[in-house]
């Protein structure tokens, strides 16, 4: 499996995923409806998974790669 996310990208995705997860869990007191909670939870899971694995399917689709290039 070829990674297409650099370390900074992975850290940002993981932190954003955790943040969205917390918001999804605490959404009821914030006035966010259940559908919004589900959407936030799904987005959080996707961000966490892509951050952990280091592979973004959308990056692959559009040819984006944030991995640093190492000169040979």
C-alpha positions as CSV (number, residue, x, y, z in Angstrom):
1,X,0.0,0.0,0.0
2,X,1.4,3.3,-1.1
3,X,1.0,6.2,1.4
4,X,0.0,9.6,0.0
5,X,-0.2,11.6,3.2
6,X,2.8,13.3,4.8
7,X,3.2,13.4,8.6
8,X,1.8,16.9,9.0
9,X,-1.3,15.9,6.9
10,X,-1.8,12.8,9.1
11,X,-1.5,14.8,12.3
12,X,-4.0,17.4,11.2
13,X,-6.4,14.8,10.1
14,X,-6.1,12.9,13.3
15,X,-6.6,16.0,15.5
16,X,-9.5,17.2,13.3
17,X,-11.1,13.7,13.6
18,X,-10.8,13.7,17.4
19,X,-12.2,17.2,17.5
20,X,-15.2,16.3,15.3
21,X,-15.7,13.1,17.4
22,X,-15.9,15.1,20.6
23,X,-18.3,17.6,19.0
24,X,-20.5,14.7,17.7
25,X,-20.6,13.1,21.2
26,X,-21.4,16.5,22.9
27,X,-23.7,17.7,20.1
28,X,-27.0,17.4,22.0
29,X,-26.3,20.2,24.5
30,X,-25.1,22.3,21.6
31,X,-28.4,22.0,19.8
32,X,-27.1,19.9,16.9
33,X,-29.8,17.5,15.6
34,X,-29.3,13.7,15.4
35,X,-28.6,13.8,11.7
36,X,-25.9,16.3,12.3
37,X,-24.4,14.1,15.0
38,X,-24.3,11.2,12.6
39,X,-22.7,13.3,9.8
40,X,-20.1,14.6,12.3
41,X,-19.4,11.1,13.6
42,X,-18.9,9.7,10.0
43,X,-16.6,12.6,9.1
44,X,-14.6,12.0,12.4
45,X,-14.2,8.3,11.6
46,X,-13.1,9.0,8.0
47,X,-10.5,11.6,9.2
48,X,-9.2,9.3,11.9
49,X,-8.9,6.3,9.6
50,X,-7.1,8.2,6.8
51,X,-4.8,9.8,9.3
52,X,-3.9,6.5,10.9
53,X,-3.5,4.6,7.7
54,X,-1.8,7.4,5.8
55,X,-3.8,6.8,2.6
56,X,-6.5,9.1,1.3
57,X,-8.7,7.7,-1.5
58,X,-9.6,11.2,-2.7
59,X,-5.9,12.1,-2.9
60,X,-5.4,8.9,-5.1
61,X,-8.3,9.9,-7.3
62,X,-7.0,13.4,-7.9
63,X,-3.3,12.5,-8.0
64,X,-2.4,14.5,-4.8
65,X,0.5,13.4,-2.7
66,X,1.7,15.3,0.5
67,X,4.6,12.9,1.2
68,X,7.9,14.7,1.2
69,X,10.2,13.9,-1.7
70,X,13.5,12.5,-0.8
71,X,16.3,13.1,-3.4
72,X,18.1,9.9,-4.4
